[in-house]
């Protein structure tokens, strides 16, 4: 475990060693190859939609060159973690919905209705979901990571920052290159590029990548024998480009790309399977067995002792499948009128992914997504910018407009497996008290079906006798007490039998969500040169967004409809019935899981939201000397609202007196799926100092988020709430007046970036980020304070956001000495990232906490004259550090929401037995790369 103190000491030592040892500088290589070989070159970035040296841009931005990405072994944006300390990119149940965070802020979860707080642009084209950046990138020129809200120039959905990827354009001279890589896990990767002119005014380029690898997890059967693997790789990428420059004033760049993935993803391993009991004086002890794990064992599940053995057991025939086709075309036109320059970027993209298979992450057949599940985005975007200078170059002005039209289709078919009914009935009968109602052997027999019906009969009999005694003690005549107890216990027994008998395959047969989004914006961004040293930047943007939502459900769960029309809702809502009421509520909840019912088929859901928002920025920057830039800024960011595309939350408003699943849903419930726009006010001061041989950047920031869109999986469904803080004390209903509502999440801290070339062929760089992304002490779940915080989020008030380590440091070092006088050179490269402790679950359960860790990559090789060829040996995560990307509550695998985590012990929970699963990070990989060009 790395403590904050040890991280500081290790960071200081690593940076000191980096300054003395050979190093590779991620931000010291510039765009042209000539500049890349010049350690004094300053990389050119387009963070302000103008080509400017990095050291002159008054924005916190990290620029990573193609050479730095190559040295680190990056093929997608995840490896940027090693080079940009304020960035954290992770993937979860589907790489289609990866999550990126900047300064501890991002959007989590596998819900396509939520757009990312960290925008991704590739060649000027907005990608509507972060997962697009997890595709192969091909030949790139650089990647820019802009920190803090970027709403003025880049529009909505950049409230935390953005990742701007610029691919390598066609070249005027013929050039071809290729590389082949082989590594452990039978990893193969082939990539190549050819470019050159076909006339004086037209140059073309074609680049492609193919990669294939075995899975990082073994799939094992009940005996432990290997039957397959998962989390493999099988993908290819193609991109063709044309650069047309008929004269000096006109430039046209056309790009078409296609990505195909046919993989098995994504498995998860159990990291917590104990049943914990509160101990006197604090802490906890372990129960002899976990009642949930005992039921699963009877259904064939095997829970590995060590998750990092990477052995998974899933339902036979429910392999994880991840198929993706992502293609698009774009055209960028630049025309110089002399006094002004016009830029037009037009693009169309079609992104479709199919991710299905086992959904309970164990061998028991509880839940699965069927092969008809998919999500698709069809997006058209158009941007126009006109920029120039006026008043003898005192004003550098820019005006523009933007339009986007996106159609999202989601077919999400979640079905019950053959074991679900028995599991649900056995889970309820086991109880949620300090001790299980049955032994581990009885529960296993219940799960397998051998003892399910006898245990239901016994439970019914116990309920009958207990209720009879309670009614008699309450004063009812014995005959009446027996009659009422018999009716209630019979109803509960029949409910358990109906639940246990739910057929496999019950659920969604063709449930489709559709969302049509349209937005347009007008913006201006102007730099006023007050003096030769003092600049004032003023920017403003107005965005108007409208979204139309519709859903068409097709569900065959007739059991739910029968349960809802029985006496169970009346029993469940009678608090005087105690455990009988709780059991009735459990039967309804699990029998109608996620509102799944044939009654959904009659619904015709339609809704629409429309919103307009001003965002902007003001920056004052001063260069007292040519090498030093000081700046202070304010910016306002915005992230669009939308709809929670999940029937599980239909009718759940946060104010329900009676749970939504107790009754059929209606069309009026559609508004419960809305969530509001996220807004941020950000303040920053910074310093940039650049010398020919070294540079330093420092930034201090504070970002205040209102209506922060939080998506969390509570073990049953994805809950979306807008998180806000309250200045006053909460009411008894855990709400507050609208006038007292303030920011719910504040991220503040400092960032430091250092780079140097202390000697010929030696480059070093390092970065350190201290970011404290903390929730307010009093939280509510709406912008007007009328909705209380969801009970699953009870640990959030006053805590640090998930996946937001407070301290991160990165360092890289490279040495490229000449070998003799023939032009040969060597490469010695290492980079590392040190991360302090953080919690990987958005509900902040202590079971999901990740200790601090260090990741180190290395590469050594020999290169020919002018780098025409190279042989390199590489390793990533060379010390095989085990760590979790995201931990989550295993679906349905706890006795109740109130007994999920040890964090509930302070509130009186008798035990905690939620099984916790995790998407593990990649293990150590290593291999060899051969590279050639001409």
N, C-alpha and C positions, 0 to 999 in steps of 0.2 A: 504494500500500500504506500503510495506516495503522498506524504503530507504536504501542506502548502509550504512549510519551512524547507523541507527537503527539495521541493520543486524549485524554490527560489535559489537554493544553493547549487542544485544541479544545473539550473539555467545559467547562472553566473559562470560556472565552470565550463559549461558547453560553449557559451559565447566566447569566453576567453581562449579556450582551445581553438575555436574556429578562427579567431583573429590571428592566431599564430600558426595554425596548420593550413594545409592546402584546402581550398574551398571553392564552391561553385555558387555563383551569385544569380539568384532567380530574377532579380530586378535590374541587373547590370547589363544584360544583353539586350541589344536594340533590334529593331526590325530587320534592316539589311544585314547580310552576312558580314560585310565589312565592319559594320558597327558591332556585331556580336564578338568580333575578335579584338575590339578596342575597349579596354576596360574603362576608359573615360567616357564612353558614349552614354547618352541619356535616352532611355527608352521613350518612344513617342506613343501617347495614348489618346483616345478619343472620348474620354469620360465626359467632356463638355460638348460633345458633338463637333469638336474642332480638334485638329491634330496639333497637340502641344506636348512639349517635354514633360515627363512625369514630375520633375522638380518644380515646374511652374504652375501646376494645377492645384488650386486651393480646395482640394477634396481628398479625403482619406481613401486612397486607392492602392491596391497591390497589383502590379503588372508582372505576369509570369511569361517568360519567353518560351519559344518552341524548344530551345536547347535545354532550358531548365526542366520543362515537362519531360523531355526525352531522357535526361539523366535520372530523373526520379522514377521513370518507368510508367508515366501516366498515359492512359489511353482514354480515360473519361474524367469527369470533373471530381470524382471522389478523391483522386490522388492529390488534388490541390490542397487537401488537409495538411499535407506535409510541408507546404510552401507558404501558406497563408494562415497565420495563427488565429485570426478572428473568424475563420470559416470552419464549419463542420458540416460535412455531407454524409448522410447515411441512407441506407435502403432497408425496407422492412418486408412486408408480406408480398410485395410486388415491386420490381424495379421500375414499373410504370409510375409509381407514386413515391419517388425518392423525396427526401427532405433535406433542405439546405438551411443552415442557420448562420447568421452573421451577428456577432456581438451578443450571442445567446438568444437571438430572436429568430423564429421561423415557424412554419406551419407543418404540423405533424399529422400522421394518419393516412389511411388508405381510402379516403373518401374523395372521389373526383369532383364533388361539388365545391370543394374548397380550393381556391387558387393559392399560390405560394406567396409568402411575404418576401421571398428572395426571387426576383425575376431572373429569367435566363433569356439572353439574346444571343443568337448565332448569326453572324454577318448582318447585323442590323434588324433581324426578324425576331419578334417576340415569340417565345415558345410558352404555351399556356401552362405547362406543368414541368416541374423540375426534372422529372424522369427523362425528358428528352436529352438532358446533358449526360445521362448515363449510357448513351449510345457511344459507339466509336466516333471519335472526332475527326479522324483523318489528319491530313497535313494542316497544321495551324500556324499562324504567325505569332499570336500571343493570346493570353487570357487576362482580362482585367476584372478584378474583384473590387467593386465599389461599395464602400461601407457607409451605412446610414441611408435614410430615405432618399430616393432619386426620382421623385414623382414629377419634377418640372420637365425634364427632357425625355425621360423614359416612360412616363405614364403611370397608370395604376399598377398595383400589385408589385411595387418595389418599396414597400414601407420599411423593410429592414435593410435593403441593399439590392445589388444585382451582380450577376456573373455575365460578363460580356465576352463572347468567344469570337475571335476573328480568324477565319481560315486564310490559308496562303493563296494569293491571287495568281492567275496565269502569268507566266514570265515571257519576256521578249526574246530570250535565248533558249534554244532547245536544251532540255535537261530531263534526265530520268534518274530515278532512284528506287531502291527496293530493299526490303529487309525480311529476314526470316528468323523466327524465334522459337526455341523449344525449351520447355521447362518441366518441372515436376507436375504431377497430376496429369501427365500426358498432354501438356499445354503446347499448342501450336498457334502461331500467329504469323500471317504473311501480310505485308503491306507494300504498296508501291505507288509511284506517282510519275506521270510523264507530262511535260508541259513544253510549249514552244509556239512560235508564230506560224500561221498559215498564210499571212500576207503582211504588208507593212502596217496594217491597222487592226489586225485581229490576232489574238493569242488564245490558245486553248489549254486546258488542263484537265486531267483525269486522275483521280486518286481513289484507291480502294483498300479495304482491310477485310481480312477473313481471320477469324479466331475460333478455336475449339479447345475445350478442356474438360476433363472429368470433374465430377462433383466433389465439393469439399466435405460432404456428409456421406457416410455409408448408410444404406437402408438395410435393416436387419429384420429377420422374422422372429417369431416367438422363441426360437432356440438360440438366437444370437448369430445365426448364419447370415452372411451378406447376400442380399438378393438384388442389389442395385445401388445407385447413388443419386444424389440430387444436389442442386445448386451448381450445375455444370454451366458450360458456355458453348454456344454454337450460333455464331452470328456473322453477318457480313455487311459491309457498308460500301457504297459507291457514290462518288460525287463528280459531276462534270461541270466545267465552267468555261465561259467565253468572256474575254475582255476585248471590247470593241472601242477603239479610240481613233475615229476618222480624222480628228484634228485636235489641236491643243485645248479647245474649249469643251469638247464633248467626250464623256466617258460612259460606257455602258457595260455593266457587269451582270451576266446572266448565270444563275446557279441552279442546278437540279441535283437532288440527292435522294438516295433510297437506302433504308436500313431494314434488315430482316433478322429476326431472332426466333429460334426454335429451341427452347431450353426447358430445363426442369428447375423451377424456382417457386417459392422459397421456403425451405424447411426451417424449423425452429426446434431448439433443444430445451428440455426442462432444466431450470437452474434452481428451483425451490419446490420441493414436494413434501415437506414435513408439515405435520399439524402442530401448531405452536400454542402453548398455554401460558397465560400470564403468571409470572412468578412474584412472590412477595418481595416488596422492596424495589421492584422494577425488573426489566428484562423478561425473559421467557424460558420455559423448558419445553422439551419435545414430548408429545404424546406417543404412546407405543406404536400407533399407526395413524395414517391419514385416511379417514373414512372415504374420501373421494378416490384416492389412489387404490384403495381396496376394491371399490366397485369396478374401476377400470381394469384392475388385474384380473378380475373374473371375466372380463371381456377381451382378454388377450394382450393388454397393454404391458409394455416393459419400459420402465423408467431407468435410464442409465445412471450409474452412480456418479459419473463425472461427465458433465455436458461436453467438455472439451475432448472427450474421446470421439466426438462427432459421429455417434452412432444413433440413428433415429429409427423408430418403429412407427409406421403409419398403416392405415387401412389398406389391405391388398386391393389393387384395382383403382386406388384413388391417388395415383402418382401426381406430384405437382407438375403442372404444365404452364409454361409461359411462352406465348407466341406473340410476336409483334411485327407489324409492318408500318413503317413511318416514312413518308415520302413528301417532297415538296419542291416547289419551284419559286424562284425569286428573281427580281430584276431591279438593279440599282442604277439609276441614271443621274449623272452629275453634269451640269452645264454651267459654264462660267460666262456670265454676261459682261464681264469686265468690272462693273461696280458691284455686282452681287453674284452669288452662286446658288443655283437651284439643285436640290437633291430630292429625288423621288425613289422610294423603296416600295415595291409591290410584291406581295407574296401570297401563296396559297399552300396550305399544309393539310395533310390527311394522316392522322395518327390512330391506329387501331391496335389494341392489345387484348389478348385473351389469356386470362390467368384463372386457373381452376384446379380443383383437386381437393385433397383432404383439408378440412378446415378446423379440426380439433387438435391436430398435431400429435396424435397418438394412434395406436393400433385399433382402438375401439372405433366402431363405425357410428359416430355421433352426428357430425355435420359435414357437408361437403358442398362445394360449388360445382354445378354440372358443366359439361363442355360447351353449352350455349352461352355461357357468361362471357361478356366482352364490354369494353368501353371504347368509344370512338370520338375523336375530335376532328371536325372539319373547320378550318380557320382561314379566313381571308383578312389580310391587313394591307393598309395603304398609308404611307406617311409621306408628307411633303414638308420640306424645309427650305427657307430662303434666308440667306445670311450674307452680310457684307459689313462695310464700315462707313462711318459718316463723321462729319465735323473734323476733317483732317485726321482721321483715325483715332479720334478721342472716344468714339462709340463703336464698339464691335457688337452688332445687333444680329438677332436671329429670331425669326417668327416661323410658325409651322402649324400644321394640322395633322390629325391622325384619325383613322377610322378602322374599326375591327368588327368582324361578324363571325361568330363562332357557334357551331351546332354540336352539342354534346349529346351522345346517346349512350346510355348505360343499360345493359341487360344483366341483372344480378340475380341469378337463380340459386338461392340457398335452400338446401334440402336436408331433411333428417335422414340419417343413416339407419341401418337395420337395428343398431343397438341403442338408439336414442331413447325410445320410450322406456325401456327397462332402466337405463341409466337415470333418467329423470325421476321415475318413481322411487328407485332405490335411494337416490340422493335425498329426496324429501323424507322418506321413512327413517333414514339414518339420523335425522334431526340436526339442529344447529346449536346444541348445548355444549357444555364443557366436555361431556363424554358422549360417545356414539351410542345410539340405541341398540346397536348390534355389534357383534364381534367382526373382526376382519374376515374370518372364514364365512360368516353368514352374509356379509356384504358381497364377497366374491361370488358366492352362490346366487345371490340376488341378481347381480349383474349378468351372470351367465344365463340366467333363466331357470336354473334348477330349483331355486327357492323363492322366486319372485311372487308367485301366487300365494303360497303359504304365509309369507311375511306380510303381504297385503291383508290377508284374512286375520292374522294376529294383530296387525296395527288397527284394523277396524274394531276388533274385539276390545282392545285396550282403550280405544277412544270411547267406545260405547260404555264401558264400565266407569271410566273417568268422568264422562259427561253426566252419566246417571247420578253418580255420587255428588257431583257439583250442583246439579239441579235440586237434588233432595236437600242438600245443605242450604240451598237458597230458599227453601220453603215450599217447593212444588210437591204435590202429592206423588208418592212413589210410582203409581201407574202412569201419570202424566209425564213425570221425569223420564221414565223408561221409554215411553213412546217418542218423546222429543229427542232423546239421546239416540234412540235407534234410527230415527229418520236422518239425523245429522251424520252419524257414523256410517250409515249405509250410503248416503250421498258421497261422503268422502272416500269410502272404499270403492264405490263405483267409479269415482273420478280417478283414483289411482289405477284401477284396472283399464280404464279408457286411455289413460296416459301411457301405461306400459304397452298397450297394444297399438300405438301409432305405427302405421306401416312404414317400412323403409321406402325412401323416395318421395315421401310427403313434403310438400313445400312449393316453392315457385316453379312453375313450368315455363313461363315466359313473362317475367315481370320487367317492364321497360320504363326507364326514366328518360325524359327528354328535356333539355334546357337550351334555349336559344338566347344567345347573348349578343347585344349590339352596343357598341360604345364609340363615341367620337370625342375629340378633344381639340382645343385651340391652345397654343402655348407661345411664349416668348421668353428668350433668355438673352440678356444684354450685359456686356462688360463695359463699364465706363472707366476709362483711364484718367482718373482725377489728376494725377501727376505721373511722371515717369516711373515712380516707385509705388504709387498707391492706386489700387483698383477697387471699384465697387461693382459687384455682380448682383443683378436683380432678375429674378425669373418668376413667371406666373403661368399657371396652367388651369384650365377649366375642363373637367371631364364629365360627360353625361353618359350614364350607363342604364340600360334596361335589360331585364332578364325575364324570359317567359318559361314557365315550368309546367310540365304535364307528366302524368304517370298512368300507366295502364297495367294493372296487376292481374296475373293469372296464377291462382294458388289453389291447391287441391286439399288443404288441411280441413277436412270436415269435422275432425275431432274437436277443434277449437270452437267451431260454431255450436256444436252440441254442448260443450262445457259452459259456454257463455249463456246458453238458454236454460241451463239447469239451475238448481238451487245454490250452486257454489258461489256466485257473486254475492248473494245475500249473506251467506255464512262468512265470506271473506271480509265483508264490511261491517261485521258485528264485533266490536272490540271486546264485548263481554264473553265471547267464546274462546278467547286466549289462543292456545296452541291449535285448536281446531280451526280458528279463523286464519291463522298463519299457514296452516296446511292447505286450506282451500285457496288462499292467495297464491301459494306455490304451485298448485296444480294448474290454476288459470295461467300463471306467468309462463310456465314451461310448456303447457299444452298449446298456448297461443303465442309461442315465442316470436317476438318481433312483430306482433299483430298478424302473424301468418294465419290466414283463415280463408275459407271460400267466400266469406262476406266481402273480402277485398275486391272480388271480381266485379261487383256491382258499382264500384267507385269510378268516377271520372274526374280525376284531380287536375285542376288548372289553377295557376296563380301567376301573378306578375308583380315585379318590383321595378321601380325607377328611381334613380338617384343622380344628383349632380353635386360635384365637389370641386372647390378651389384648392390647389396645392401650389407651393411656391418655395422660393429660396432667396436669401439675401446673404451675401458674402463680402466681407471687407478684407482685402489682402494687401500686404505691404512688403516690399523688398528693399530693406535698408541698404543692402549690398547685393551684388549680382548673385552671390552664392546662397543667400538666405531668404526664405519666404515665411512670413508670419500671416496667419489668417484666423478669422473668427466667422462663424456662420450660424444661421438659423434656417431650418427647412421644415416643411410640413409635408407629410406623406399620407397616402391613402391606399387602402386595399379593398377591393369591391366586396360587397355583401353577396348573398346568394341563397342557395337552398341546400339543405342536408339531404343528399340523395340516399336515404336509408329509411325503409318502411318501419324499422324498429322504433324510430322516434316519432312516428305519426301519432298525433294527438297528445304527445307529452310536452307540456308547456312550461314545466317547472313549477306550476301552481296547482297541479292536479290534486284534488281531495281524494279521488279514487284513481288508482292506476289505470292507464289507458287500455291495457290489455284485458281488463275485466268486462269490456263491452265492445260490440262491433264499432268500427270507425266510420266516420261520415265524410262527405266532401268538404265540410266546413273545417275539418282538421288540417287542411293543407297548409294553413298559415303557420302551423307549429313547426314546419320545416324551414322557415326563414331564419336567416341570421344577418346581422347588420354589418355595415362597412367598418373596417378597422382604420383608425386614424392615429397619427403620431406627430408629435412636436419634438424636434431634435435641435440640440445646441452643440456646437463643436468649436474648439480652438485647436490650432495646430501650428507646427513648425516643420519646415523642410530645409535641410542644409545639404548642398551638393558640391563636392570638390571632384576634380578629375579622378582621384584615386579612392574616394570614399564618400558615403552619403549617410544621412540620418533623417528619419521622419518620426515625429512625435505628434500624437493627437489625443486630446481629452474630450470626452463626449458625455452627453446625457440625452436619453431618448424616452419620452413619456407616451405610453400607448393607452388609448381609450378604445373600448369595444374590441379588445384583443380577442381574435378568433381562436378559441382553444377547442381542439378536437381530441377526445380521449375515448379509449375503449374500456368500458367498465366491466368486462368479462361477459357481457351479453350483447351490447350494442355500442355504436359510436355516438357519443354525446357531443354536440356542438353548442357552445355557449360563448356569448360576448362578455369577456371578463372586464369588470370595472371596479374601482375602489370607492370607498365611502369615507368622507371626512369625519362624519359623526358616527356615534355608536349605532349598531344594527338594532332593529326592532326585534320583538319576540318572534316575528315571522322571518327573521334574517334578511330584511330589506331596509332601504333607506330612502329619504326624499330625493327627488330628482336634482334638487339644488345642491345636494351634498355629494353628488357623484363626481369622481375625479379619475385620474389615470389608475388603471388596475395593475399595470406592469411598467416598471422603470428599469431601463438598462443604462448603466453609467460605468465609466472606467477610463483607462488609458491604454494607448497602443504605442509600441516602439518598434521601428524597423531600422536595421543597420546593414550596411553593405560596404565592402572594401575590396581593393585589389592591391595588397601590400607589396607584392612582388610580381615579376613577370610570370604569366601562366598560373597565377594563384588568385583565386576568388573566394570570398566568404560572404555569407549573409546570415542574418538572424532576425528574429522577430519575437516580440513578447506582447501578449494581450492580457490585461486584467479587466474583466467585464463582470459586473454584478447585476444580473438581470433578475430583479426581485419583485415579487408580487406585493401589493399593498396589504396592510395588516387586516383590513376588513374588506371583504369582496362580495360582490353581487353578480348576477348572471345576465344583466341587461343594462342598456344605456340610461334608462330612467330609474333604475334602482328598484323596480317593482318585482323582479324575479330573483329569488334567492340562488345562491351558488348551489350547483348540483351536489347532492350528498357524496358522490364519488370523488369530488374534488376537495374534500374537507381539509386536506393537508396543505393546500396551496397558500392560504393567508400567511404573509410574512416569510414565505420560503423562496428559494431560488428556482427559477424556471427549469424545466427538464432539458436535458442535453445542452446545458449551459455551464461548462466548467468555468470557474472563476479565473483560473490562471492557465494559460497555454503559452508555451514557447516553442519556436521552431529554429532550426539552424541547418545550414547546408555548407558543404566545403568541397572544393574540387581543385585538383592540381593536374595540369595538362603539360608536362614537361616534354621538350623535344628529345628524341632519341637519335643521337648522332646528327649527321648533316644531310641525310637523304630525304628529309621531310617527314619521317615517321614521328609520331607523338604517342604518348600514353595518356590514359584517363584514370584518375583515382577520384572517386566521388562518394560522398556519404551525406545523408540528410537524416534529421530526426525531429520528432514532435513529442514534447512532454506535456501531459495533460493532468490537471488536478482532478480530485474526485468530483463526480456529478451523478445526478439521478437520470436514468434513461426512460422512465415512465412519466407520461404527462400527468398522471394522478399522484406522482411523487411517493408511491408506496416505498417504504424503506427496503423492501425485498428487491427493489429494482435499482438499487444504488450500485454504481460502478466505481471501484477504487481507481486512483490515479495510475497512469501507466506511461510507458515510453515506446514509441515505434521508430525503428531505425531501418533505413534502406541503404544499399550500397551498390556500387558498380565499378568495375575495373576493366580496362581494355587497352587495345593497341589500335592505332589509326594510321592509315596511309597518308601519303602526301596530299595536301589540300582536302583531307578527309574523304578521299574518293572511296575508301573502303574502311571497315572497322570490324573488329571482333571484340565483343564485350561479354563479360560474365557479370551477372546481376543477382541480387537478392532483395526481396521485399519482406518487411517484418522479420528481419534476419535473426532476431532473438526469439522468434515464435511466441510473441506476447499474446496471451489470451485476454480478450475483452469482449464486452457486449456492445453491439450497436444500439439496439432497442430491446427492452424487456417489456412484457405485456402479460396481462392476466389471461391465462389459458381459457378459451371459451367455455363457459358454464361450469368450470371445474372448481367450484367452492360450494359450501353448504348454503350460503346466503350472502347478499351484498354486505350485510352487517358483520360478517365474520371472515373478511377477506385478508386483512393485514394486521400485523402487530401494532401498526399505527392507531388501530381502533381500541387498543387495550385501555388507554387513558379514559375513554368514554364508556368503559364497562363491558366491552366485548368478551365473551367467555372463552373464546379460542379464535384462531385464525388458520384457515386451511386452504386458502386459494393456491392452486398450483400456478407457478410462474414459469412462462416460457420466454425464450430470447432468440433473437436473430444475432448469431455470433459473427464477429468480424473474421476476415479471412486469415488463415494460418500462414506460416512461413511459405514463401514460394521462391524459387530460384531457377536459373536457366542460363542459356547462352543466346546471344543475338549476333547475327551476321548481317552486315549492312554494306551496300555498295551504291555508287552513283557514277554517272558520266554525263 
